[in-house]
């Protein structure tokens, strides 16, 4: 039997808001007048009624129970699939009927009076004109280009919502107000997390919400993350963009930028700068990029310039889409095979939920987690990486340190909130895993290979040694770390390469020096013609300098914060023009590529 959770505002504030997991969807305030929304800090707050105790429904707080970030064990995503579609998700993109490439018809652009109007405007206008909906909850921009949710009841008001919104608004908070205003066919436009919150609110079996029947259309947008408005303004200030003059924001997909158009200029801001400076914490733990619980999902990825990709997921979505098409509000074309692959790539690397079968502790701060996954172990090649998913916490890109049959070993150092949460897990606990991603080491033309691992980079190169030996290469290994406790896999590597050179900064194991110090000596003595390395970038930059001075080829495995894993979101971009993705073009790069990256050698976790 499914039960309500006996928690309310107090627990919601502690577990979700104060911990940075709030997505500012507005669901907690949809049916509660006590909850307000702080536009400056982008968080909900209560008016004092619930501060000391849970006052509503005998402690079974609406706010806590409908939040998309609570009760994951009680209402898993598989259950939402059953509620919304009547079955569990079986397809890569979630349940869907059709995928089309779509743009607004010229006649409707003239009617709206904006060349920037998009497919969502066309869908809403046709639905409202034909009495399929009597209102829409959408976002308009305020004077600082911050989105504000509005209830729209007239067709001519829809044009005010035109344009991409980089920040989030508490859209769901207006559902109760729309119902109280007498609306009986409500459309909601939102990001994937907002649509997930809407479906939870509509379908919760222990609360009698009118929203199930009265919200009749959910349109979701593709999303790789939204940005905190305050931090976004700080980024815009660095790029001399006046938020009061912004007239348009759009994505430059090919250059991984957001383009801000003002009265005086058009300025491109790199997406990786936005991700590192202003993305919401909760966005990096989200696994839904295409609004898989919506009736219709819409985004730019996978379509040509000027067109949008539309995923029709439900019969209701098909009905609304066909209506707009019949009225000439939308032009459609088939998505070609290559572009459809791009759409599929967004969620192609599905998340497998796997059980942790064993944990090896190397030190209090370093552990190896053993996970069984036949699909990944079969596809893995040295150099690839996987992404661990901690629901509601983080995505963690990780190297594989060993493959043993269908088991894979992932070695982790506890250095931040995500890895701290991972260290809370034990044998038998479940974790999400995606991959494998990225390119591989290229050593076919080399004969004498030096493998250099530093710190946790040792884990990334350890799985490389056996394939090198199988290919009859002469392999030499040098590893280094701060101290003995941090020098992992010494014995494993010495079993494979007996003369493995070990160094520690403090001399507690092996030579007392940096691992880069003896490299020139090894290169000359062993006639090295290729160096493969992974570790702190400051270390790898020194290795590159040595390799270049000796005329030796080098490859290095880089690390960056990642989200999509398939080269679409732009969070891991590097390079002179910020167009090289570490997740897809890398993570392994050669000497000439590394020299062209102005960021190389400066990255720190």
Beta strands, then each sheet from edge to edge (+ up, - down):
strand 1: 35-38
strand 2: 43-46
strand 3: 98-104
strand 4: 135-141
strand 5: 147-152
strand 6: 186-191
strand 7: 215-221
strand 8: 248-252
strand 9: 257-261
strand 10: 266-270
strand 11: 296-299
strand 12: 308-312
strand 13: 330-333
strand 14: 352-363
strand 15: 366-372
strand 16: 385-390
strand 17: 394-399
strand 18: 402-404
strand 19: 407-413
strand 20: 430-437
strand 21: 448-454
strand 22: 474-481
strand 23: 501-504
strand 24: 511-512
strand 25: 530-534
strand 26: 553-557
strand 27: 573-574
strand 28: 580-581
strand 29: 588-590
sheet 1: 1+ 2-
sheet 2: 5+ 4- 6- 7- 11- 12+ 3- 13+
sheet 3: 8+ 9- 10+
sheet 4: 17+ 16- 20+ 14- 15+ 19- 18+
sheet 5: 24+ 23+ 22+ 21+ 25+ 26+ 29-
sheet 6: 27+ 28-
end
